[in-house]
Amino acid sequence: MVFCGGIPQSTAVFLRESKKYGLDIPVLGSWATCAEEVIRTAGDAAKRFYAVNHMSSWYDDGPGVAKMREITLKYEPGTEKPYRGKIYTHGWVFGLITVEGLKRAGRVLDREAFINAIEGIKDFGTGGLCGPINYSPTSHKGGNTWKIFKSDPATGKFIPLTEWRKSD
């Protein structure tokens, strides 16, 4: 197995060149390489490509993912494909956390109230967009969960192989 950290473009080139030279081995990519553009660009050369990511894909199952698609397509109909990347999902999660923090901070909103509200978020669910979100006064990490995905060149999708797993 080869680990490929980097960006989508260089990952797709690596996969295509590996196939061209007959290197038929599994390749594991970092979170940044878990992008559908890798599959689109590499094509069949991505058949043994796996990657880890902390966000669900646009087309995954789950109530949060379905809501994201519903609202997006309400305001931008006909934009189902190409699939929106996990960075888009990341933006939705950021929005959900921000709204939750504003709700918790209350009507007298200032910097301290907002920080205290965010730092009080525990096991915040996103409906499957990502794993549970947790903050505290000593940890602003937010999430520490991930899934392993396998590329499917026939559909252009990343298929989750695991449920959310927690990092230690």
N, C-alpha and C positions, 0 to 999 in steps of 0.2 A: 504494500500500500504506500502511496505517496501522499504527503500532506501538502496542500496547495493553499497558502495564505496569500492574500493580495486583493486585487480588484477583479471585477467580472471580465474585463477585456483580456487581461493577460491569462486568466484561467481558461477562457475559451480557446485562446491560441495554444496554450499548453495541451489541452485535450485534443485538439485537431492535429497538432504536430505529433503527439504520442501515438495516435491512431495511424498516422501516415508512416511512422517508423516501426509499426507493429508492436508497440508497447501496450499490451492488453491487461492492465492491472487496475484495481480499485483506486480511486483518487478521492481523498477527503478534503473538503474545502472549509475555510473559516466562514464566519458569519457574513462577511462582505461578499463572498463568492456565491452565496445562496440566493442568486438572482436569476430570474427566468431568462434574462438576456444571455446568460451563459448557455442555457439549453438551446435557445433560438440560434445563437451564433455557432455553437459547436455541433449542433445536430446530433447525429447518431454517435459521434465520438463521446458524447456525454452519458452513454448508457450505463457506465459503471462509476458515475460521479455521485458522491454523497456530500452533504454539507450540514453544518449545525447552524441553528438560528434561534433567536429568542422571541421571534414573532411568527404568527400564522401567515399563511398565504391568502391572497385575495379570494381564492376559490375553495378554501378549506371549509369544513363544517363547524358549526357552533353559532349560538345566538348572537354573539358580538360581531362575528364575521358577516353573518347575514344582515345585521342592522347596518354595518358599514357599507355593504354593497347596496342595500336598499336606498339609503340616504344619498350615496354618491350617484347612483343611477337616476334618482329622482331629479337631481340638479344637472346631471351630465348624461342624459340618456344616450345609449349607443356606444358607450365607452368601455364595454366589458373587456375587450381585447385590444391591444395586447394586455395581458394581465398586469395589474398594478403591482409593484414590488413590495417587499416587506418594509421598505422605508415608508411607504404610504401607510401601512398598518401601524408602524411606529408613531407616525403623526397622529393617528386616531387615538392611540393609547395616551400619548402626551395630552391630547385634548380632554380625554376622559378624566385624567388625573388632575388637570388644571381646573376643570369644572367642579370636581369633587372637593378640591381644596378651597375654591371660592365659596361653595355651599357651606362647608364646615367653618370657614372663617367668619361668616355672618355679615350683617349689614355694616358694621363698623370695620371696614377693611383698611388695614394698613400692613406694612411689611411684616411686623411681628405676628399679627393675627394670621396672615397667610402662611408664614413659615411654620408656626405652631400647628396650624390645620394640616398642612402637608406632612409634617413629622408625626402626626397622629394617625396616619393612614396605615391600617394593618389588614393584611389578607384581602385587599381590594380586588374584586373579580372584574374581569373585562369580557366575560362571555366567550372566552376561548381565544381572544386576540393574542394573548400572551398568558403566562402563568400569573399567580397571585403577586400583587404589588405590596411592598412593605417599606415604610420609612420610619425613622426614629431620629431623635436629636443627634445620635452618634453615627447613623448610617443613612446616607442620601443615595444609596445605590438603586433603590426601587425594586428591581426584579433580579432574580438570580436563577431563572429557570431557562431551559432550552429543550429543543427537540432535534433528533437526527432526521434529515430528509434525504430521499433518493430521487434523482432526476428521472423523468420519464420522457425521453425524446419524442415518443409517438404523440403525446398530448401537450408537450411543452410545459409540463407542471412538475413541481416538487411534491412528492408523496411523503407524508410523515410516516416514519418507521417506528417512532416511539411516542409515548405521551410526554407531558411536561416532566422534565427531570430537574432536580434541584442541584445546583452547584454547591460545593462545600467551601 
